Amino acid sequence: MIRALDLEIPAGGFHAIVGHTGSGKSTLLNLLLKFYRPSGGEIRIDGQPLEDIGREAMRSGIGLIPQEPFVLAASIRDNIDMGRGLPAAAIERAARQAHLHRLIESMPQGYDSLLGERGTRLSTGQRQQLIIARALAAAPRILLLDEATASVDSETEQVVQQALAELHGEVTMIVVAHRLSTIRQADRILVLSHGECVEAGCHDELMALPEGLYRSMYRLQQQAHRIEEMAL
């Protein structure tokens, strides 16, 4: 349950949502996607109540990048297009934004290259880049990322970070993050705990809080990362 959350995100803004398991991150994302209806208060986009926005407008205006990539046993083009009939230029632009175009061009059939069941021809990171391209292909105004770097390697995480940096200001981004290093450049980071926002600010502001929850989470992740590097 989300309680007493008052949030305004300007167009082109980059907001991140973080917190421990059960803090309300997924609930907030499901509310934004209209999977749940708020029992109190309301959500508006450009002043229009979310409940008044139709399915097609939601589909074209909001792009979702989930944690677990779903890949069809079809061509790369089909996996990005997903039956929307998008022009080739839009598909290529999205692949470039996801930093996947060079890999696709290196394949013998290019964008018509067939992917195996669950995208076995691509690495885990490349599958996530494919999903990013899929979300960007329709030029959405809002981009939602649901822990999109939780299962990828450090190299892919850097690619995602670069893509977010390039989209900053062009697309309104709301990123639910497990890896806090992914969202260091966010305009504003909301720290949820038991359904409430307990801290808010940019990375530097939150790291300056001596007893802050974000600071504690970030330091623990950095320590774990250093241990992993030493074990390699």
Secondary structure, DSSP 4 states (H G I P E B T S, - for coil): ---S------TT-EEEEE-STTSSHHHHHHHHTTSS--SSS--EETTEEGGGS-HHHHHHHEEEE-SS----SSBHHHHHHTTS---HHHHHHHHHHTT-HHHHHHSTTGGGPBP-GGGTTS-HHHHHHHHHHHHHTT--SEEEEESTTTTS-HHHHHHHHHHHHHHBTTBEEEEE-SSGGGGTT-SEEEEEETTEEEEEE-HHHHHT-TT-HHHHHHHHHHHHHHHHHHH-
